[in-house]
């Protein structure tokens, strides 16, 4: 690890292969911050979902568009933000994936998972940016 991941913006192309970068980023974070296995798993799933949503829904798999990830630590908060170049979405009307009519749908669980695993999930910039907070300790 040459440089800390904290307080550094990481930018990559909107291609499915970029999801693989998330795993190595979280492994670096685990080493850098001494995260336990549960925290590592929660951060990995949450960040993977956010990046996947940015690539597929936000940037529509357009490899010319970028996804930006920013990670910071402030006291007992680990903050992650994921920004895409898309037009955003209606963050107020996200379907509940646990509702009977949505159980068989192949998509629609990402935001639900993020909200279940992180301590706080907020959207900005018309939904094209998600800010995720984990409380450490």
KAHU-V457489 format. One record per residue. N is the residue number from 1. PSI is psi in whole degrees, 0 to 359 (* if undefined). Layout:
N/PSI + N/PSI
This chain:
1/112 + 2/320 + 3/144 + 4/145 + 5/339 + 6/141 + 7/36 + 8/134 + 9/131 + 10/130 + 11/137 + 12/165 + 13/153 + 14/71 + 15/148 + 16/328 + 17/339 + 18/338 + 19/328 + 20/332 + 21/330 + 22/317 + 23/315 + 24/326 + 25/316 + 26/324 + 27/318 + 28/317 + 29/318 + 30/314 + 31/315 + 32/321 + 33/353 + 34/38 + 35/146 + 36/173 + 37/321 + 38/314 + 39/317 + 40/314 + 41/316 + 42/317 + 43/318 + 44/310 + 45/315 + 46/312 + 47/322 + 48/316 + 49/316 + 50/316 + 51/318 + 52/316 + 53/319 + 54/317 + 55/306 + 56/317 + 57/313 + 58/304 + 59/2 + 60/40 + 61/27 + 62/107 + 63/345 + 64/340 + 65/150 + 66/155 + 67/134 + 68/132 + 69/133 + 70/132 + 71/132 + 72/160 + 73/128 + 74/106 + 75/240 + 76/15 + 77/130 + 78/119 + 79/133 + 80/137 + 81/142 + 82/125 + 83/133 + 84/177 + 85/16 + 86/181 + 87/357 + 88/190 + 89/169 + 90/99 + 91/348 + 92/341 + 93/58 + 94/128 + 95/145 + 96/115 + 97/348 + 98/355 + 99/144 + 100/317 + 101/348 + 102/355 + 103/325 + 104/358 + 105/138 + 106/349 + 107/177 + 108/10 + 109/351 + 110/306 + 111/321 + 112/314 + 113/314 + 114/315 + 115/331 + 116/326 + 117/330 + 118/163 + 119/334 + 120/136 + 121/124 + 122/151 + 123/147 + 124/174 + 125/50 + 126/25 + 127/359 + 128/359 + 129/132 + 130/135 + 131/125 + 132/134 + 133/134 + 134/133 + 135/127 + 136/144 + 137/*
